[in-house]
């Protein structure tokens, strides 16, 4: 007997199907705070002063002097005084004194050579100059965001163009702080010390990097800091 085995046919293999790649939705970009017009608009505005709220920060923006105002006219006059190579060099040296290093060096020399009184006076002068620089540069300027005179307006600039804000003048504050502290211990030196401080403030305007009101407010801040520094070291002495 012949047995016939049935043909066992395997089912045809299925052709692999290509799956179309799944497109993932791109993540939504976070809304830009700068694009929100409400984030940069002033919430309080009063003449040349406006309070801005941006990115959670509150800034008091002091506008540049209005055209035709006394501050702008005084700036134009001082900045427009004759500029020569020699005069600009001397004015720049006077301006650099307001950075604080000159006052600190003078205070250190007085502290070393001036005896007990000179020691207190020298330390008070140096501390006042450094403190005024710190307060203005790190605390006050970031709050009052006034642009420099050379931004979007005509001004003759000698030397570098500072990138920080204009109001108030740190050089002037440092100089008046040091002059006030020095005059507290040596009243006879007051005329010379304050003449130098006024010269530093005027030099910042002549070089085109500050408005006169920047220098004036810097001087007031400096006098306050210098008075406190002198009182502190006088009391300790």
Backbone as a ProteinNet text record, in pm:
[ID]
protein_1_A
[PRIMARY]
XXXXXXXXXXXXXXXXXXXXXXXXXXXXXXXXXXXXXXXXXXXXXXXXXXXXXXXXXXXXXXXXXXXXXXXXXXXXXXXXXXXXXXXXXXXXXXXXXXXXXXXXXXXXXXXXXXXXXXXXXXXXXXXXXXXXXXXXXXXXXXXXXXXXXXXXXXXXXXXXXXXXXXXXXXXXXXXXXXXXXXXXXXXXXXXXXXXXXXXXXXXXXXXXXXXXXXXXXXXXXXXXXXXXXXXXXXXXX
[TERTIARY]
86.6	0	90	59	140.4	66.3	136.7	77.3	125	28.8	63.2	49.9	161.8	158.9	113.2	24.7	-22	88.2	87	187.4	157.5	256.3	243.1	301.6	218.3	264.1	268.4	382.9	400.6	335.9	275	213.7	320.8	290.8	392.1	434.9	565	618.4	566.5	530.4	480.5	596.2	578.8	680.7	680.3	800.1	804.9	752.6	669.5	613.4	693.5	717.4	791.6	695.4	730.8	648.4	695	601.1	636.9	683.2	791.9	843.6	740.4	735.6	639.9	694.4	620.7	662.8	625.8	729	706.7	688	594.4	566.7	681.4	725.2	834.8	788.3	876.6	836.2	807.4	706.7	669.2	770	815.2	913	844.7	919.4	864	846.4	740.7	718.8	827.5	879.7	987.5	932.6	1001.3	958.1	981.6	1089	1119	1013.8	947.1	847.7	718	700.3	578.7	586.8	505.5	517.9	488.6	409.7	377.4	496.2	597.2	709.7	805.3	802.4	900	836.1	706.5	642.1	650.4	669.1	675.2	540.6	544.7	421.4	399.9	505.8	494.6	586.5	537.6	621	591.2	696.5	679.3	790.9	763.7	864.5	984.9	1105	1225.7	1251.7	1164.6	1187.2	1074.7	1110.7	1011.2	1052.1	954.3	979.8	939.4	1033.5	1008	1011.4	924.2	925.6	952.2	1067	1104.2	1168.7	1116.3	1171.6	1181.5	1082.3	1081	1167.2	1234.5	1321.3	1254.3	1278.8	1226.1	1342.6	1331	1437.6	1379.3	1445.6	1407.8	1493.8	1434.1	1508.6	1506.7	1624.7	1638	1668.1	1580	1595.8	1707.9	1768.9	1869.2	1806	1886.2	1831.4	1755.7	1649.3	1568.3	1643.5	1627.5	1691.9	1646.2	1740.6	1708.8	1710.3	1717.3	1723.2	1860.5	1869.5	1996.4	2102.7	2061.7	2158.3	2219.9	2135.5	2186.1	2270.3	2226.5	2303.8	2439.4	2441.3	2568	2660.1	2602.7	2684.3	2744.5	2662	2711	2823.4	2810.8	2914.1	3044.9	3037.6	3160.3	3223.8	3142.3	3195.7	3251.1	3198.4	3242.7	3360.6	3414.2	3534.7	3648.6	3745.6	3851.1	3920.2	3935.7	4005.8	4137	4246.2	4376.5	4440.5	4543.1	4610.1	4663.6	4723.2	4780.4	4671.6	4569.7	4463.7	4387.5	4360.6	4289.5	4371.5	4503	4588.5	4580.5	4589.2	4582.9	4443.7	4340.4	4204.7	4181.9	4237.1	4223.1	4294.4	4411.3	4483.2	4401.5	4344.1	4260.2	4138.5	4080.5	3965.3	4002.8	4119.4	4163	4183.3	4212.7	4227.7	4099.2	3985.8	3858	3825.5	3904.2	3879	3901.5	3971.3	3993.3	4136.8	4211.9	4349.5	4435.9	4415.6	4493.7	4464.1	4336.6	4299.3	4345.8	4337.4	4383.6	4534.3	4607.7	4752.9	4789	4719.7	4745.1	4709.7	4599.1	4560.8	4660.2	4712.3	4811.3	4939.5	4983.4	5103.8	5083.6	4966.4	4937.2	4932.3	4876.9	4868.9	5006.8	5100.1	5234.6	5320.3	5307.1	5397.9	5337	5209	5143.5	5124.3	5183.3	5166.2	5027.7	4990	4858.8	4740.9	4744.7	4636	4633.7	4750.9	4759.1	4715.4	4739.9	4697.8	4546	4478.3	4332.1	4278.6	4339	4293.6	4317.5	4434	4465.8	4374.5	4349.7	4261.5	4118.9	4073.5	3937.8	3922.6	4026	4021.5	4015.1	4101.2	4103.4	3973.2	3925.3	3801.2	3683	3678.4	3568.8	3568.1	3685.9	3694.9	3649.3	3697.9	3660.5	3512.8	3462.8	3321.7	3229.6	3264.3	3182	3181.5	3297.9	3305.1	3217	3223	3142.4	2993.1	2953.6	2811.1	2752.7	2824.8	2772.7	2773.4	2885.8	2899.5	2814.3	2807.6	2740.9	2596.8	2562.5	2429.2	2340.2	2396.1	2312.3	2295.2	2404.5	2394.5	2302.4	2308.1	2215.2	2068.9	2042	1903.6	1856.8	1944.3	1911.1	1980.3	1908.4	1969.3	1966.6	2042.9	2049.4	2161.1	2133.8	2233.4	2338	2451.9	2561.5	2528.5	2595.4	2566.5	2593.2	2686.7	2722.7	2628.2	2528.4	2434.8	2322.7	2315	2208.1	2204.8	2315	2317.8	2462.7	2477.8	2610.3	2686.9	2805.5	2894.3	3035.9	3127.2	3267.3	3325.5	3369	3420.4	3571.3	3640.3	3785.7	3815.6	3888.3	3920.8	3813.8	3803.2	3712.3	3567.6	3477.6	3334.1	3283.8	3260.1	3217.2	3087.6	3079.8	2962.1	2853.8	2886.2	2785.6	2697.9	2612.2	2517.1	2582.9	2511.8	2570.3	2541.6	2428.1	2382.5	2398.5	2468.7	2547.3	2693.4	2777.3	2919.1	2996.4	3053.3	3132.5	3263.5	3327.3	3452.3	3430.8	3321.8	3293.8	3259.7	3182.1	3147	3270.9	3360.8	3484.1	3568.9	3577.7	3661	3603.2	3473.6	3412.9	3413.5	3402.3	3410.9	3549.4	3652.9	3789.2	3818.1	3774.5	3798.6	3729.5	3608.3	3534.5	3602.2	3645.1	3713.1	3844.4	3919	4046.2	4024.6	3924.9	3897.3	3848	3789.1	3741.4	3858.1	3969.7	4087.7	4178.6	4183.9	4271	4187	4120.1	4032.2	4104.2	4232.3	4305.4	4323.8	4315.3	4330.5	4199.5	4090.3	3958.8	3950.6	3998.2	3986.4	4055.2	4176.3	4248	4179	4136.8	4074.4	3944.9	3863.5	3736.3	3755.8	3861.4	3891.1	3924.7	4003.7	4037.1	3911.3	3824.8	3702.4	3611	3597	3516.8	3579.5	3712	3780.6	3756.2	3752.3	3723.3	3583	3485.9	3349.6	3338.7	3403.5	3399.7	3471.5	3578	3652.2	3566.9	3479.6	3393.4	3294.2	3251.9	3161.9	3239.7	3357.6	3438.8	3479.8	3501.4	3540	3420.9	3299.9	3182.4	3119.7	3148	3096.6	2992.6	2967.5	2867.4	2796.1	2670.9	2598.4	2634.2	2619.5	2648.3	2567.5	2442.6	2361.9	2416.7	2480	2545.1	2654.9	2735.1	2844.7	2792.1	2685.9	2631.6	2578.6	2501.5	2447.4	2559.3	2656.8	2771.9	2845	2856.6	2920.9	2845.1	2713.1	2631.7	2648.2	2644.7	2664.8	2802.7	2903	3039	3054.4	2992.7	3000.7	2939.5	2827.6	2765	2852.5	2910	2995.4	3123.5	3181.7	3303.7	3281.8	3168.6	3136.9	3124.3	3056.2	3039.8	3173.7	3257.5	3387.8	3475.4	3477.3	3558	3507.5	3376.5	3319.4	3353.6	3349.2	3375.3	3519.1	3614.6	3754.8	3796.1	3731.7	3758.3	3712.1	3598.6	3544.1	3633.2	3684.5	3771.2	3905.4	3947.5	4077.2	4071
-117.9	0	122.5	210.5	332.9	445.1	502	613.4	744.3	828.3	961.1	1063.3	1128.9	1234.6	1365.1	1428.3	1556	1661.6	1743.7	1852.5	1955	1977	2078.8	2208.8	2292.7	2420.3	2527.6	2587.5	2696.7	2823.4	2896.5	3021.2	3117.7	3188	3280.2	3384	3409.6	3508.1	3646.6	3715.5	3850.8	3946.7	4030.5	4130.7	4233	4264.4	4362.8	4497.7	4548.5	4681.2	4789.5	4893.1	5006.1	5097.9	5119.1	5208.9	5353.1	5434	5575.6	5630.8	5707	5760.1	5847.4	5827.9	5903.8	6044.3	6138.1	6276.6	6325.3	6359.7	6411.9	6563.1	6605	6749.2	6823.1	6927.2	7006.7	7072.5	7072.9	7136.2	7283.5	7328.2	7468.3	7556.1	7654.6	7746.6	7831.9	7853.7	7936.5	8077.9	8140.5	8278.6	8370.9	8447.8	8539.8	8655.9	8685	8797.1	8929.5	8930.3	9056.2	9089.4	8980.7	9004.7	9059.4	9046.1	9094.2	9245.1	9319.5	9466.2	9518.6	9445.1	9492.7	9484.4	9399.3	9378.1	9495	9578.8	9686.5	9824.4	9830.9	9960.4	10017	10147	10205.3	10196.5	10165.2	10160.3	10290.4	10363.6	10495.2	10588.5	10701.1	10795.2	10935.3	11008.5	11145.1	11230.5	11298.6	11384.3	11304.2	11340.8	11272	11139.4	11097.8	10974.5	10876.8	10750.1	10646.4	10520.6	10450.2	10323.8	10212	10125.8	10015.9	9884.2	9792.9	9657.3	9564.5	9495.8	9406.6	9282.8	9166.6	9038.6	9031	9084.6	9077.1	9179.3	9266.6	9367.2	9503.8	9581.9	9718.1	9814	9900.2	9995.7	10135.4	10230	10370.8	10431.9	10460	10508.5	10660.8	10719.8	10865.7	10905.7	10980.6	11020	11122	11127.9	11231.8	11370.1	11473.1	11608.9	11647.5	11719.9	11763.2	11868	11865.7	11968.3	12107.7	12196.8	12333.1	12356.8	12249.2	12264.2	12308.3	12353.7	12405.2	12296	12172.9	12063.3	12036.9	12033.7	12009.3	12126.5	12247.9	12365	12370.5	12336.9	12336.7	12227.5	12112.3	12005.5	12050.1	12110.9	12155.9	12257.5	12345.6	12447.4	12384.1	12299.2	12240.6	12142.7	12059.9	11962.9	12030.5	12148.8	12219.4	12311.4	12318.1	12397.9	12345.1	12430.3	12387.8	12258.2	12169.7	12043.4	12047.4	12034	12018.8	11892	11847.4	11725.4	11741	11856.7	11879.5	11892.8	11973	11993.3	11864.1	11787.6	11661	11563.3	11569.3	11480.1	11515.7	11644.9	11686.6	11662.9	11689	11665.5	11516.4	11432.6	11287.9	11240.6	11298	11262.7	11304.3	11423.8	11469.9	11379.3	11337.3	11247.3	11112.1	11061	10930.5	10933.4	11050.7	11062	11021.4	11047.3	11014.9	10867.8	10783.9	10640.1	10584.8	10658.7	10616.8	10581.8	10538	10495.6	10611.7	10729.5	10845.3	10885.1	10886.7	10920.6	10814.2	10689.8	10581.3	10590	10619.2	10632.7	10750.4	10863	10978	10949.9	10880.2	10843.7	10749.4	10655.5	10561.7	10634.3	10728.1	10804.7	10888.4	10947.8	11027.8	10940	10820.4	10729.4	10684.2	10670.4	10623.3	10736	10855.9	10965.2	11070.9	11065.9	11175.8	11159.5	11058.4	11040.4	10988	10991.9	10938.9	11007.1	11140.3	11211.3	11180.5	11181.4	11149.7	11007.9	10916.4	10777.8	10768.9	10835.7	10833	10904.7	11018.8	11094.8	11018.1	10956.1	10881.3	10761.7	10688.2	10571.6	10615.6	10722.4	10772.4	10818.6	10883.7	10930.8	10814.8	10715.3	10599.7	10520.5	10498.4	10422.1	10496.5	10627.3	10706.4	10697.9	10708.4	10702	10566.5	10459.4	10325	10296.7	10341.1	10317.2	10389.9	10513.6	10588.8	10521.9	10474.4	10404.7	10281.1	10204.4	10082.1	10113.8	10208.4	10240.2	10286.8	10374.3	10428.7	10324	10255.3	10161.8	10036.9	9984.3	9856.2	9869	9979.6	9991.7	10095.9	10210.4	10320.3	10317	10301.7	10303.9	10195.8	10071.4	9971.2	10004.3	10089.5	10126.8	10241.1	10340	10455.2	10437.1	10388	10345.7	10457.4	10559.4	10670.3	10643.5	10670.1	10647.1	10757.9	10727.3	10824.3	10935.7	11050.6	11161.9	11129.3	11038	11010.2	10910	10858.8	10762.7	10838.8	10821	10880	11032.6	11094.7	11241.5	11286.1	11411	11461.7	11493.2	11439.5	11468.6	11436.3	11520.9	11494.1	11411.6	11291	11198.4	11187.5	11202.5	11186	11061	10967.2	10843.3	10737.6	10647.8	10534.6	10578.3	10497	10518.7	10414.9	10453.2	10354.7	10286.3	10156.8	10078.6	10078.7	10126.4	10124.4	10249.1	10265.1	10375.7	10506.4	10615.6	10748	10809.7	10778.6	10849.6	10764.4	10817.5	10941.6	10913.1	11013.4	10998.6	10936.2	10818.4	10751.7	10822.6	10877.1	10950.6	11071.5	11144.5	11262.9	11225	11119.4	11073.8	11033	10959.7	10917.6	11037.4	11136.7	11253.8	11339.1	11362.4	11442.3	11368.1	11237	11159.9	11173.6	11159.5	11171.6	11314.1	11413.9	11553.3	11587.7	11537.5	11565.8	11502.4	11377.7	11310.2	11379.9	11420.2	11487.8	11623.5	11698.1	11830.2	11821.9	11711.2	11693.1	11694.8	11636.1	11631.6	11752.2	11802.4	11915.3	12023.7	12108	12210.2	12303.9	12330.1	12420.1	12358.9	12228.4	12161.8	12155.2	12201.5	12190.2	12261.9	12388.4	12454.9	12377.9	12329.6	12255.2	12122.6	12052.2	11920.9	11932.9	12032.1	12047.8	12103.8	12182.3	12230	12113.1	12019.9	11900.5	11818.4	11803.9	11725.7	11788.7	11921.5	11990.6	11973.1	11979.7	11958.6	11820.4	11719.8	11583.7	11577.3	11636.9	11636.6	11708.1	11824.4	11898.8	11823.4	11752.4	11677.2	11566.8	11505.6	11399.2	11453.9	11578.3	11641.4	11683.8	11740.8	11786.1	11669.1	11552.1	11433.9	11367.9	11415.9	11367.5	11241.4	11205.7	11079.1	11097.8	11222.9	11248.6	11380.5	11386.8	11513.1	11587.1	11719.3	11792.7	11743.2	11704.9	11654.7	11523.3	11442.1	11320	11354.9	11455.1	11496.2	11560.4	11639.7	11707.7	11607.7	11510.9	11410.7	11322.6	11290.8	11215	11289.5	11421.7	11501	11498.3	11505.3	11500.5	11365.7	11257.7	11124.5	11114.8	11167.4	11162.1	11238.6	11355.4	11433.7	11355.9	11290.4	11211.3	11096.1	11023.3	10909.6	10957.2	11065.9	11118.9	11167	11229.6	11275.5	11158.2	11053.9	10936.8	10868.5	10856.4	10792.3	10872.1	11004.5	11088	11079.4	11084	11073.4	10939.1	10833.9	10700.2	10687.5	10733.3	10718.4	10823.8	10938.9	11038.9	10986.5	10920.1	10865.5	10754.5	10671.8	10562	10612.8	10728	10780	10844.6
0	0	0	-88.7	-98.8	-29.5	61.1	134.9	75.3	47.3	-5.9	104.6	125.8	227.5	162.8	224.1	164.4	165.9	62.8	56.2	164.6	244.3	348.5	295.1	250.9	193.8	302.2	312.8	408.5	353.9	439.4	390.2	340.4	235.9	180.6	283.6	285.5	381.7	348.3	452.1	432.2	411.7	316.2	291	403.4	452	561.4	513.5	592.6	559	628.7	557.5	612.7	686	809.1	888.3	867.3	843.2	826.7	960.3	959.9	1087.4	1156.5	1285.9	1364.9	1385.1	1345.2	1360.8	1499	1570.5	1704.6	1699.1	1773.3	1774.4	1841.1	1777.3	1833.9	1962.2	2061.4	2188	2167.1	2234.1	2222.3	2293.1	2221.6	2281.3	2386.5	2492.4	2599.5	2549.2	2582.9	2535.4	2584.8	2494	2528.7	2608.4	2719.1	2801.4	2732.2	2649.4	2581.4	2476.9	2425.1	2322.3	2378.9	2507	2570.5	2586.4	2515.6	2524.5	2662.4	2740.9	2874.2	2968.3	2931.7	3023	3024.2	2918.3	2909.9	2917.6	2930.8	2937.5	3078.3	3090.6	3224.5	3294.2	3421.1	3498.9	3573.9	3595.9	3658.5	3582.5	3541.9	3467	3515	3547.5	3596	3539.5	3429.6	3369.1	3322.7	3369.4	3323.1	3391.3	3482.5	3557.5	3527.4	3500.2	3475.5	3549.3	3603.7	3671.2	3576.7	3540.1	3449	3524.7	3484.1	3537.2	3419.7	3420.7	3312	3369.9	3332.2	3376.7	3528.1	3593.2	3738.8	3807.8	3731.6	3790.3	3782.3	3883	3886	3865.7	3768.9	3740.3	3730	3793.2	3782.6	3673.2	3560.3	3444.9	3444.9	3453.3	3449	3305.5	3246.4	3107.1	3092.3	2973.7	2948.5	2957.7	2977.9	2987.1	2860.7	2879.3	2765.7	2684.4	2552.4	2469.8	2511.6	2522.4	2562.1	2710.6	2791	2935.1	2980.5	3105.5	3155.8	3161.8	3193.1	3200.5	3063.8	2959.6	2824.9	2775.3	2803.9	2759.8	2829	2958.1	3030.5	2978.6	2944.8	2886.3	2753.5	2669.4	2539	2554.5	2653.3	2674.8	2722.7	2826.1	2882.8	2785.1	2723	2627.8	2503	2472.7	2353.8	2375	2497.7	2519.9	2433	2398.4	2305.3	2348.2	2251.9	2272.9	2195.3	2267	2203.5	2257.4	2191.4	2236.6	2377.9	2406.4	2539.6	2644.9	2616	2715.5	2742.6	2639.6	2659.2	2742.1	2726.7	2805.9	2954.1	2985.1	3125.7	3185.6	3107.9	3157.2	3181.3	3096.3	3114.4	3240	3268.3	3391.2	3513.6	3508.5	3619.2	3636.7	3525.9	3532.3	3592.5	3553.7	3605.9	3756.9	3810.9	3956	4027.3	3961.8	4022.9	4026.4	3961.3	3967.9	4107.4	4188.8	4326.8	4357.3	4257.4	4283.2	4329.8	4271.2	4313.2	4456.7	4492.1	4629.4	4727.4	4688.3	4776.7	4797.2	4689.2	4701.8	4792.1	4774.1	4860.9	5005.3	5026.9	5163.2	5227.4	5148.8	5202.7	5241.3	5156.2	5188.7	5314.5	5327.7	5447	5571.4	5557.7	5672.3	5717.9	5624.5	5658.6	5715.2	5658.1	5692.8	5784.5	5810.1	5880.1	6028.4	6089	6232.8	6267.4	6394.9	6436.9	6367.4	6359.6	6292.7	6143.7	6083.1	5940.9	5910.6	6004.9	5984.1	5975	6068.5	6065.5	5941.4	5910.6	5793.9	5664.4	5653.3	5532	5511.7	5619.4	5608.7	5577.7	5643.9	5618.1	5473.6	5420.2	5281.7	5183.7	5204.4	5114.5	5122	5243.2	5260.4	5198.7	5217.6	5160.5	5008.7	4948.4	4802.9	4749.9	4811.3	4766.6	4791.9	4906.7	4938.9	4841.4	4806.9	4712.3	4575.5	4533	4404.7	4404.8	4511.8	4520.2	4521.8	4604	4617.4	4484.1	4415.7	4290.5	4179.9	4164.2	4052.4	4069.1	4190.1	4211.6	4259.7	4321.8	4380.7	4313.4	4284.3	4236.3	4084.4	4011	3864.7	3808.4	3859.4	3805.2	3829.9	3925.9	3955.1	3866.4	3846.1	3762.3	3628	3531.4	3404.2	3300.4	3326.1	3230.6	3130.9	3003.5	2900.1	2902.4	2844.8	2837.5	2737.7	2750.3	2658.7	2512.4	2485.8	2347.2	2280.7	2351	2293.1	2222.4	2090.7	2009	2012.8	2041.6	2038.1	2016.5	1978.1	1946.5	2074.2	2083.7	2196.5	2152.5	2188.4	2157.3	2270.5	2239.3	2339.8	2325.2	2437.2	2441	2522.3	2463.5	2534.5	2514.2	2610.7	2599.2	2620	2567.2	2586.8	2686.8	2809.7	2910.4	2869.3	2901	2862.8	2970.1	3090.1	3196.4	3188.1	3285.9	3284.7	3330	3307.8	3327	3463.3	3521.9	3642.3	3766.9	3869	3873.5	3836.5	3850.8	3816.8	3932.1	3907	4009.9	4038.1	3933	3952.6	4044	4019	4100	4243	4259.9	4394.6	4472.7	4408.9	4474.6	4515.7	4427.9	4456.2	4568.5	4566.9	4673.5	4806.4	4803.2	4927.5	4989.5	4906.2	4956.7	5003.6	4925.9	4963.9	5095.3	5114.3	5237.8	5358.3	5343.6	5454.5	5489	5386.6	5410.6	5476.8	5429.6	5486.3	5630	5666.9	5803.5	5901.7	5862.6	5949.9	5928.5	5804.9	5772.6	5704.3	5781	5721.9	5625.3	5649.9	5560.4	5421.4	5412.9	5283.1	5205.7	5267.3	5204.1	5068.9	5056.2	4925.7	4813.5	4839	4735.5	4705.5	4810.8	4790.9	4711.7	4746.7	4675.9	4535.1	4514.7	4379.4	4287.8	4339.5	4261.3	4233.2	4334	4315.7	4210.8	4216.2	4115.1	3977.3	3971.1	3844.1	3786.9	3873.4	3826.6	3767	3837.5	3784.8	3651.3	3639.8	3513.7	3402.5	3437.8	3336.6	3276.1	3356.1	3304.5	3201.6	3222.4	3125.6	3001.6	3021.4	2908.6	2819.5	2879	2801.1	2732.8	2760	2688.8	2742.9	2868.9	2922	3032.3	3073.5	3177.5	3150.9	3194	3197.5	3326.7	3329.9	3453.7	3573.2	3551.4	3662.8	3717.5	3633.4	3682.2	3782.1	3745.6	3833.2	3961.2	3949.9	4068	4170.2	4124.4	4216.6	4271.7	4188.3	4237.7	4347.3	4332.3	4436.5	4567.8	4560.2	4682.6	4752.8	4675.9	4735	4798.8	4728.9	4781.4	4911.6	4920.7	5044.5	5160.9	5135.9	5242	5288	5193.4	5229.3	5295.9	5245.5	5305.7	5447.6	5472.2	5608	5704.2	5660.6	5747	5773.6	5670.2	5688	5784.1	5768.9	5858.2	6001.7	6019.2	6154.2	6217.2	6138.3	6191	6240.7	6160	6199.6	6301.7	6300.9	6404.1	6539.7	6541	6664.9	6719	6629.1	6672.5	6722.2	6670.9	6713.1	6848.8
[MASK]
+++++++++++++++++++++++++++++++++++++++++++++++++++++++++++++++++++++++++++++++++++++++++++++++++++++++++++++++++++++++++++++++++++++++++++++++++++++++++++++++++++++++++++++++++++++++++++++++++++++++++++++++++++++++++++++++++++++++++++++

